[in-house]
């Protein structure tokens, strides 16, 4: 292969393709945070689920591609196999994860999810306090933080202290007897699914964006090969992850979350708690590049589920 062609392929596979992926992944994350309202229209949610699984699959596939670069398989074929594998794995993994979280939830958890999604806008507006009198939102919150809080509040407060009394005080708990009406139960199931799908999509989206950004930065600024490159990749990824977590979010630092919500969600649903805190912190850290690519490069692409009917 001529040297010029080899160098061209080197930049295409090492920089151009990962950069295009990052544009879509960051744009998708920006779309997630800035959706208009919760609970979501089923069509909007279907689009977010579809693109979340596809893009996280592509992100995982690019990771697999970099791990297998030393094989003798031509790069285009290797990339195709890696991306197909990544999408297949992440598509099914996200379905399995959301199904597991929904199946493991009690009927009371699902009813609480239904109530919490309805009052999320009031929480963001600063109208709600915990039974201890703790504030949940603050006037200092940015619009971006308020949008993120609107999405993550139902999951974050799912196991708030004295939940029944707290929801009653917010005039939010559905007034149903032991025999829950079929339509109420269906709504509660859907509300709980919405509650877990959004943190899953948001958390995995920004995780794979950070992972592939670390690979891209190492490619651009380091020409060495071998184990030192692998160590540097791991180091840059760890650094970007740490920085993303340190960025924080005013909702996560609020008296209401720290004093009444955090302990419960970590005790009852640690995986969901991890997704909530990672999503809130990391999206806050990368909000500027995500907003720039969404507004300029993607022209506010709405990430709706494509229609395959003719």
C-alpha positions in Angstrom: 0.0 0.0 0.0 1.4 3.4 -0.9 2.6 5.5 2.0 0.2 8.4 1.2 -2.8 6.0 1.1 -1.7 4.3 4.4 -1.4 7.7 6.1 -4.8 8.7 4.8 -6.4 5.5 6.2 -4.6 6.1 9.4 -6.3 9.5 9.9 -9.7 8.3 8.6 -9.9 5.4 11.1 -8.0 7.1 13.9 -9.5 10.6 13.9 -12.3 11.3 11.3 -14.6 8.4 12.2 -14.3 8.8 16.0 -14.8 12.6 15.6 -18.0 12.1 13.6 -19.2 9.6 16.2 -18.5 12.2 19.0 -20.5 14.8 17.1 -23.6 12.6 17.1 -23.1 11.3 20.6 -22.7 14.7 22.2 -25.5 16.0 20.1 -27.7 13.2 21.3 -26.7 13.9 24.9 -27.7 17.5 24.5 -31.0 16.5 23.0 -31.7 14.2 26.0 -31.1 17.0 28.5 -33.1 19.5 26.6 -36.2 17.5 25.9 -39.3 19.6 26.4 -41.0 17.8 29.2 -41.4 14.7 31.4 -43.3 12.4 31.1 -42.4 12.0 27.5 -44.6 11.5 24.5 -44.2 7.8 23.5 -42.9 8.8 20.0 -40.2 10.9 21.5 -39.2 8.2 24.0 -39.1 5.6 21.2 -36.6 7.9 19.3 -34.4 8.4 22.4 -34.4 4.7 23.0 -33.5 3.9 19.4 -30.7 6.4 19.1 -29.4 5.7 22.6 -28.9 2.1 21.8 -27.4 2.7 18.3 -25.0 5.4 19.4 -23.8 3.6 22.5 -23.4 0.5 20.4 -21.2 2.5 17.9 -19.2 3.9 20.8 -18.6 0.4 22.2 -17.9 -0.9 18.7 -15.2 1.8 18.2 -13.6 0.7 21.5 -13.6 -2.9 20.3 -12.1 -1.8 17.0 -9.2 -0.1 18.7 -8.6 -3.2 20.9 -8.3 -5.4 17.8 -6.3 -3.1 15.5 -3.3 -5.4 15.6 -5.1 -8.2 13.8 -4.4 -8.8 10.1 -8.0 -8.2 9.1 -8.4 -5.2 6.7 -9.4 -2.1 8.7 -12.7 -1.5 6.9 -13.8 -5.1 7.5 -12.6 -5.0 11.1 -14.5 -1.7 11.7 -17.7 -3.1 10.2 -17.5 -6.3 12.4 -16.7 -4.2 15.4 -19.5 -1.8 14.9 -22.0 -4.6 14.2 -20.9 -6.4 17.4 -21.0 -3.2 19.4 -24.6 -2.3 18.4 -25.8 -5.9 18.9 -24.3 -6.1 22.4 -25.4 -2.6 23.6 -28.9 -2.9 22.1 -29.6 -6.1 24.0 -27.7 -5.0 27.1 -29.8 -1.9 27.5 -33.0 -3.8 26.9 -31.9 -6.4 29.5 -30.9 -3.7 32.0 -34.2 -1.7 31.7 -36.2 -4.9 31.9 -34.3 -6.0 35.0 -34.9 -2.7 36.7 -38.6 -2.7 35.8 -39.1 -6.3 36.9 -37.3 -5.7 40.2 -39.5 -2.8 41.1 -42.4 -3.2 43.5 -45.9 -2.0 42.7 -45.4 0.9 45.1 -42.2 1.9 43.4 -44.0 2.1 40.1 -46.9 4.2 41.6 -44.3 6.4 43.1 -42.6 6.8 39.7 -45.9 7.8 38.2 -46.4 10.5 40.9 -42.8 11.7 40.8 -42.8 12.2 37.0 -45.9 14.4 37.3 -44.4 16.7 40.0 -40.9 16.9 38.5 -41.6 20.4 37.0 -42.7 21.6 40.4 -39.5 20.3 42.0 -37.4 22.1 39.4 -39.4 25.3 39.9 -38.4 25.2 43.6 -42.0 24.7 44.8 -41.1 21.5 46.8 -39.2 20.8 50.0 -38.5 17.6 51.9 -40.3 16.7 55.2 -37.1 18.1 56.9 -37.6 21.4 55.2 -34.7 20.9 52.8 -34.6 22.6 49.5 -34.4 20.5 46.3 -33.7 23.2 43.7 -32.0 26.5 44.1 -32.3 29.9 42.3 -28.6 29.6 41.2 -29.3 26.6 39.0 -28.7 27.2 35.3 -31.3 26.3 32.7 -29.2 23.3 31.7 -29.1 22.1 35.3 -32.8 22.5 35.7 -33.4 20.5 32.5 -31.2 17.7 33.7 -32.9 17.8 37.1 -36.3 17.5 35.5 -35.2 14.2 33.8 -33.3 12.8 36.8 -35.5 13.9 39.7 -38.0 11.0 39.5 -35.2 8.4 39.7 -33.2 10.4 42.3 -36.2 10.7 44.7 -37.6 7.3 44.1 -36.5 6.1 47.6 -36.6 9.4 49.4 -36.9 9.1 53.2 -40.5 8.4 54.4 -41.6 8.2 50.8 -45.3 7.7 51.4 -45.6 10.7 53.8 -43.4 12.8 51.5 -45.5 12.1 48.5 -48.7 12.8 50.5 -47.2 16.1 51.6 -46.5 17.0 48.0 -50.2 16.0 47.2 -48.7 13.6 44.7 -49.4 10.0 45.7 -52.1 8.4 43.5 -55.2 7.7 45.5 -55.8 4.1 44.7 -56.8 1.1 46.8 -55.2 -2.3 47.0 -56.9 -3.3 43.8 -55.2 -1.0 41.4 -57.2 -0.2 38.3 -55.7 -1.7 35.1 -55.2 1.7 33.4 -53.4 3.1 36.5 -51.2 0.0 36.7 -50.3 0.3 33.0 -49.5 4.0 33.5 -47.4 3.2 36.5 -45.4 0.5 34.6 -44.8 3.0 31.7 -43.8 5.7 34.2 -41.2 3.4 35.8 -39.8 2.4 32.5 -39.4 6.0 31.5 -37.8 6.7 34.9 -35.0 4.1 34.2 -34.6 4.5 30.4 -33.6 8.1 30.5 -30.7 7.8 33.0 -29.5 4.7 31.2 -29.5 6.5 27.8 -27.9 9.6 29.3 -25.3 7.8 31.4 -24.1 5.4 28.6 -24.2 8.2 26.1 -21.7 10.4 28.0 -19.6 7.4 29.1 -18.9 6.3 25.6 -18.3 9.9 24.5 -15.7 10.3 27.2 -14.1 6.9 26.3 -13.8 7.7 22.6 -12.7 11.3 23.3 -9.8 9.9 25.3 -8.7 7.6 22.4 -9.0 10.5 20.0 -6.9 12.8 22.1 -4.2 10.2 22.5 -4.2 9.6 18.7 -3.8 13.3 18.0 -1.0 14.0 20.5 0.9 10.8 20.9 2.7 8.9 18.1 4.1 6.0 20.2 2.8 2.5 20.0 2.8 -0.6 22.2 1.8 -0.9 25.8 2.7 2.7 26.6 -0.1 3.8 24.3 -2.5 1.5 26.1 -1.4 2.9 29.5 -1.8 6.5 28.2 -5.3 5.7 26.8 -6.3 4.3 30.2 -4.8 7.3 32.0 -6.5 9.9 29.8 -9.9 8.1 30.2 -9.5 7.9 33.9 -8.6 11.6 34.1 -11.6 12.7 31.9 -13.9 10.5 34.0 -12.6 12.0 37.2 -13.0 15.5 35.9 -16.5 14.7 34.8 -17.5 13.5 38.2 -15.9 16.4 40.0 -17.9 18.9 37.8 -20.9 18.1 39.9 -24.4 19.5 39.6 -26.3 21.8 41.9 -29.1 19.3 42.2 -26.7 16.7 43.5 -25.3 19.2 46.0 -28.7 20.4 47.2 -29.7 19.8 50.8 -32.7 17.8 49.7 -30.8 15.3 47.6 -27.9 14.9 50.1 -30.1 14.9 53.2 -33.1 12.9 52.1 -32.6 11.2 48.7 -29.0 10.0 48.3 -28.8 7.4 51.0 -32.1 5.7 50.0 -31.4 5.4 46.2 -27.9 4.1 46.9 -29.2 1.5 49.4 -32.2 0.3 47.3 -31.0 0.8 43.7 -27.3 1.4 43.6 -27.1 0.9 39.8 -29.7 3.5 39.3 -28.0 5.8 41.8 -24.7 5.5 39.9 -26.5 6.3 36.6 -28.2 9.3 38.1 -25.1 10.8 39.7 -22.8 10.1 36.7 -25.4 11.5 34.2 -25.9 14.7 36.2 -22.2 15.4 36.7 -20.8 14.3 33.3 -23.5 16.1 31.2 -22.8 19.2 33.2 -19.1 18.9 32.4 -19.6 18.5 28.7 -22.6 20.7 28.1 -20.7 23.4 26.1 -19.3 21.1 23.4 -22.5 19.2 23.3 -24.5 22.3 22.8 -22.1 23.6 20.1 -22.2 20.5 18.0 -26.0 20.2 18.4 -26.7 23.8 17.3 -24.0 24.2 14.6 -23.1 20.8 13.2 -26.4 18.8 13.7 -28.6 21.9 13.3 -30.7 20.7 16.3 -31.3 17.2 14.8 -34.2 15.8 16.9 -33.2 12.1 17.0 -36.6 10.7 16.2 -36.9 7.1 15.4 -36.6 6.6 11.7 -39.6 5.2 9.9 -39.0 2.1 7.8 -42.5 2.1 6.3 -43.2 3.3 2.7 
